[in-house]
Amino acid sequence: MTMHDCFVFPAAPHLPAPDMPALERWMLQEKIILPSVGADVPAKALYALSHAISCLPGANAPLVDVDWRTAADVVATHVQAGNLPKALHVHDDGSVEDCVKAIREYGIALDDSWLFAKHAACAWFSPRYRAGPGMARLYDPDRIGEIEHLSILMFQIDAGEPPFVVFGAGTSAPTVPGEATEREDFPPFGDYMDFVGAVYEDIHVDWVHPDSGHRYALLDLDWDYSLGIGRCFIQFEAGSGYDLERFVQALGDACGQRMAYAHRLF
């Protein structure tokens, strides 16, 4: 099966942003995500922690163990390998963040490579979470087995940074609502990529249809779930791409904004 990263985001990114920490609290309350501690830390977060430790000066080759269940398991493996001191102690049921704090408080200069790629551009971001029973109720029942492998994180790009764009190998020309074929040209911008570039520079830019005079924001067009842009995102690492519609609807109801989603092939 082709795997993707999936992103959920406001369908009108030029409007005021939703309260992302409040959405995080709602998702925890509804058990859509589980507190990222102990055995409920997703594997993606454990492997990222291991990668960061492996990058320490003098560390051995990168270590990965499918039997890891907690962040403490990762630390124990690296202690045994000689990458961390034997005197370092972490809580068995702690989080990745707890382990990072303990490593740094010990005087070890662990870098930020355990975080996701866009963290430095963010005004706020969450830990990586594992999906809970609340997500199982909202997920495509034909793909429910994927729940166990999901890693879910939330982030908000700082207002002083360019917006984040979801764009991948599957992105192609969009369809204008009510039209049957994909549209390549978006005058006066140029082609559809030029329109995307204009919105990247100014999120408020829209396009006027030369025939109807109707104004369209970038995400008013039908991109077949292959394009997203904005500052507020929920990222599903290792989803299949077409399984989030009920979650998107529930999220929109919770925050009072219409939400959309897109997928990016890795």
C-alpha positions as CSV (number, residue, x, y, z in Angstrom):
1,M,0.0,0.0,0.0
2,T,1.2,3.5,-0.8
3,M,1.7,5.5,2.4
4,H,1.3,9.2,2.9
5,D,1.6,11.9,5.4
6,C,-1.9,13.5,5.8
7,F,-2.6,17.0,7.0
8,V,-5.8,18.6,8.3
9,F,-6.1,22.4,8.2
10,P,-8.5,25.3,8.0
11,A,-10.2,25.5,4.6
12,A,-10.0,29.3,4.8
13,P,-6.5,30.0,6.0
14,H,-6.8,33.7,5.5
15,L,-9.3,33.9,8.4
16,P,-8.3,34.0,12.1
17,A,-6.6,30.8,13.2
18,P,-8.4,28.3,15.4
19,D,-7.1,27.9,19.0
20,M,-4.7,25.0,18.5
21,P,-4.0,24.3,22.2
22,A,-7.8,24.2,22.8
23,L,-8.1,21.7,19.9
24,E,-5.4,19.7,21.5
25,R,-7.3,19.6,24.8
26,W,-10.5,18.6,23.0
27,M,-8.7,15.8,21.2
28,L,-7.3,14.5,24.5
29,Q,-10.7,14.8,26.2
30,E,-12.4,12.9,23.4
31,K,-9.6,10.3,23.4
32,I,-8.9,11.0,19.8
33,I,-5.3,11.2,20.9
34,L,-3.7,9.6,24.1
35,P,-1.4,11.4,26.5
36,S,2.1,10.8,25.1
37,V,3.6,9.0,28.1
38,G,4.8,5.5,28.9
39,A,3.7,2.9,26.4
40,D,1.4,5.4,24.6
41,V,4.3,7.2,23.0
42,P,4.1,6.5,19.2
43,A,6.9,4.6,17.6
44,K,7.8,7.6,15.3
45,A,8.7,9.6,18.4
46,L,10.8,6.8,19.9
47,Y,12.7,6.4,16.7
48,A,13.3,10.2,16.5
49,L,14.6,10.2,20.0
50,S,17.0,7.3,19.2
51,H,18.2,9.2,16.1
52,A,19.0,12.3,18.1
53,I,21.0,10.2,20.7
54,S,22.8,8.5,17.9
55,C,24.0,11.9,16.6
56,L,25.8,12.6,19.8
57,P,29.6,12.8,19.5
58,G,31.2,9.3,19.9
59,A,27.8,7.5,19.6
60,N,27.6,4.2,17.8
61,A,25.5,3.6,14.6
62,P,21.8,4.5,14.7
63,L,19.8,2.0,16.9
64,V,16.2,0.9,16.1
65,D,14.3,-1.8,18.0
66,V,10.7,-2.7,17.1
67,D,10.3,-3.9,20.7
68,W,10.7,-0.5,22.2
69,R,7.5,0.6,24.0
70,T,8.5,3.6,26.0
71,A,11.0,6.5,25.8
72,A,12.8,4.9,28.8
73,D,13.3,1.7,26.6
74,V,15.2,3.9,24.1
75,V,17.4,5.5,26.8
76,A,18.1,2.0,28.3
77,T,19.2,0.7,24.9
78,H,21.6,3.6,24.4
79,V,23.0,3.3,27.9
80,Q,23.7,-0.4,27.1
81,A,25.4,0.6,23.8
82,G,27.6,3.1,25.6
83,N,26.0,6.1,23.9
84,L,24.6,7.5,27.3
85,P,26.2,7.2,30.8
86,K,25.1,4.4,33.1
87,A,24.3,6.9,35.8
88,L,21.6,8.6,33.7
89,H,18.1,7.7,35.1
90,V,14.7,8.5,33.5
91,H,11.2,7.7,34.6
92,D,9.8,4.4,33.1
93,D,6.4,6.0,32.3
94,G,7.7,9.4,31.2
95,S,7.5,11.1,27.9
96,V,10.1,11.7,25.2
97,E,10.2,15.3,26.4
98,D,10.9,14.1,30.0
99,C,13.8,12.0,28.7
100,V,15.3,14.9,26.6
101,K,15.1,17.1,29.7
102,A,16.9,14.5,31.8
103,I,19.6,14.0,29.2
104,R,20.2,17.7,28.9
105,E,20.1,18.3,32.7
106,Y,22.9,15.7,32.9
107,G,25.0,18.0,30.8
108,I,24.7,16.2,27.5
109,A,24.1,18.6,24.5
110,L,21.3,16.7,22.7
111,D,20.2,18.6,19.7
112,D,16.7,19.1,18.4
113,S,16.7,16.4,15.7
114,W,14.2,14.4,17.8
115,L,11.6,17.1,16.8
116,F,9.7,17.2,13.5
117,A,11.1,19.1,10.5
118,K,9.2,22.4,10.8
119,H,9.5,22.9,14.5
120,A,11.9,25.9,14.2
121,A,9.3,27.8,12.2
122,C,6.5,27.2,14.7
123,A,4.9,29.5,17.3
124,W,3.4,26.4,18.9
125,F,3.6,22.6,18.5
126,S,2.4,19.5,20.3
127,P,4.2,16.3,21.2
128,R,3.7,13.4,18.8
129,Y,0.6,11.5,19.9
130,R,-0.7,8.0,19.5
131,A,-4.3,7.6,18.2
132,G,-6.9,6.6,20.8
133,P,-10.3,5.0,20.8
134,G,-11.9,8.3,19.8
135,M,-10.0,8.3,16.6
136,A,-11.0,4.7,15.9
137,R,-14.7,5.8,16.0
138,L,-14.0,8.5,13.4
139,Y,-11.6,6.6,11.1
140,D,-12.4,4.8,7.9
141,P,-13.6,1.3,9.1
142,D,-11.9,-0.3,6.1
143,R,-8.5,1.0,7.3
144,I,-8.9,0.7,11.0
145,G,-5.8,-1.4,11.3
146,E,-3.7,1.6,10.4
147,I,-4.6,3.3,13.7
148,E,-1.9,1.5,15.6
149,H,0.8,2.9,13.4
150,L,-0.3,6.6,13.3
151,S,1.7,9.4,14.8
152,I,-0.3,12.6,15.2
153,L,1.1,16.0,15.9
154,M,-0.2,19.5,15.8
155,F,1.6,22.7,14.9
156,Q,1.1,26.4,14.2
157,I,3.6,28.3,12.0
158,D,4.7,31.6,13.4
159,A,3.1,34.7,11.8
160,G,6.6,36.0,10.8
161,E,7.3,32.8,8.8
162,P,6.0,31.8,5.3
163,P,2.9,29.6,5.4
164,F,3.4,25.8,5.3
165,V,2.4,24.1,2.0
166,V,1.3,20.5,1.6
167,F,2.5,19.6,-1.9
168,G,3.7,16.3,-3.2
169,A,4.2,14.0,-6.2
170,G,0.4,13.6,-6.6
171,T,-0.4,17.3,-6.9
172,S,-1.8,18.3,-10.3
173,A,-3.9,21.0,-11.8
174,P,-7.2,21.7,-9.9
175,T,-10.8,21.7,-11.0
176,V,-12.9,24.8,-10.7
177,P,-16.2,24.1,-8.9
178,G,-18.9,23.4,-11.6
179,E,-16.3,22.6,-14.3
180,A,-15.6,19.1,-15.6
181,T,-11.9,19.4,-16.5
182,E,-8.8,20.4,-14.8
183,R,-7.7,24.0,-15.3
184,E,-4.1,24.9,-16.0
185,D,-4.3,28.7,-16.5
186,F,-5.1,31.2,-13.8
187,P,-4.6,34.7,-15.3
188,P,-3.1,37.1,-14.4
189,F,-0.9,34.8,-12.3
190,G,0.0,32.3,-15.0
191,D,-0.5,28.6,-14.5
192,Y,-1.8,26.9,-11.3
193,M,1.7,26.8,-9.8
194,D,1.9,30.5,-10.2
195,F,-1.4,30.9,-8.4
196,V,-0.1,28.8,-5.5
197,G,3.1,30.9,-5.4
198,A,1.0,34.1,-5.2
199,V,-1.0,32.8,-2.3
200,Y,2.3,31.7,-0.6
201,E,3.4,35.3,-0.8
202,D,0.1,36.7,0.4
203,I,-2.5,34.3,1.9
204,H,-5.3,36.7,1.1
205,V,-4.8,36.6,-2.7
206,D,-7.7,35.1,-4.7
207,W,-8.4,34.5,-8.3
208,V,-11.2,36.0,-10.4
209,H,-12.7,33.6,-13.1
210,P,-12.3,35.4,-16.4
211,D,-15.7,34.2,-17.7
212,S,-18.0,34.3,-14.6
213,G,-16.3,37.0,-12.6
214,H,-16.5,34.7,-9.5
215,R,-13.7,35.0,-6.9
216,Y,-12.0,31.8,-5.7
217,A,-9.6,31.4,-2.9
218,L,-6.9,28.8,-3.6
219,L,-8.6,26.1,-1.4
220,D,-12.0,26.8,-3.0
221,L,-10.7,24.8,-6.0
222,D,-10.8,21.0,-6.0
223,W,-7.2,19.8,-5.7
224,D,-8.3,16.2,-5.1
225,Y,-6.9,16.3,-1.6
226,S,-3.4,16.9,-2.9
227,L,-2.7,20.5,-1.8
228,G,-2.9,22.5,1.5
229,I,-1.6,25.8,2.7
230,G,-1.8,27.8,5.9
231,R,-0.3,28.0,9.4
232,C,-2.4,25.6,11.5
233,F,-2.0,21.9,10.8
234,I,-2.7,18.5,12.3
235,Q,-0.2,16.0,10.8
236,F,-0.9,12.3,10.5
237,E,2.4,10.6,9.9
238,A,2.0,7.3,8.0
239,G,-1.7,7.5,7.1
240,S,-3.0,6.2,3.8
241,G,-4.6,9.5,2.7
242,Y,-8.3,8.9,2.2
243,D,-9.6,8.1,5.7
244,L,-10.1,11.3,7.6
245,E,-13.4,12.7,6.5
246,R,-15.4,12.0,9.7
247,F,-12.5,13.3,11.8
248,V,-12.3,16.5,9.7
249,Q,-16.1,17.1,10.2
250,A,-15.8,16.5,13.9
251,L,-12.9,18.8,14.2
252,G,-14.7,21.6,12.2
253,D,-17.7,21.2,14.5
254,A,-15.4,21.5,17.6
255,C,-13.6,24.7,16.4
256,G,-16.4,26.4,14.4
257,Q,-14.4,26.5,11.2
258,R,-14.6,24.4,8.0
259,M,-11.6,22.1,7.8
260,A,-10.0,20.4,4.9
261,Y,-7.3,17.7,4.4
262,A,-4.6,16.8,2.0
263,H,-2.1,14.0,1.6
264,R,1.5,14.0,0.6
265,L,3.3,11.0,-0.8
266,F,6.6,10.1,0.8
